[in-house]
Amino acid sequence: MYALVEASGKQYKVVPGQVIEVDRLSVEEGSQVELDKVLLVADGESVTVGKPLVEGAKVVAEAVGDSRGKKVIVFKYKPKVRYRRKKGHRQLYTRLAIKEISLGQAS
């Protein structure tokens, strides 16, 4: 069984037991997170596609903790005028452990 969910404006394919990294959410470590923007649920042979969301479906996850991504270097340069700017950025992520996928009443 797997599902496609939307979290922080991005789509993720999730399976129970999987740990995913989403853009930082303001939740405490160890708390339950309910992802209710489910776009698709596949259970064996049956596939339920939402229009745009699957009614009554939800994915329950647990917040494992926060982490930071790899550093991205932003370098601006203009030739002949001695203009150089170097900046770094590390994106903040929240790690979610997927516990269960439920269809609710609609299927």
Steps between C-alpha positions, in 0.01 A plus 500: 500500500626848415364853470590829337473788747559873481700660779659845497401551136681186378376151420641185659441129442472342846489142628434397863831468684679749273677813629473810279639852524258786438558874525504606864172468687435668834440176695678356801712187480296189576161658422247357254458676165192440286548556126149537357590621150505152344505502120509124432474176696605162355418182691601192305294496180265786593613857434297799625579831330372823651331785317721676620505331845382157616200556728552377857853373442783595731856405579614492863869569566721565800751786510843344552697824512646789304802498271677723251571435135822531308648846463415679177745770393362814332778693324437827317773634273533789257814512291726806486333685791634300798150394609486163676248375757505154652214368715413157633160352586399184686130408479327387820310171485268303729535122492168313506461127567187375319285289734182420305293582193123493541225547245232592752137444388545583130667243278 
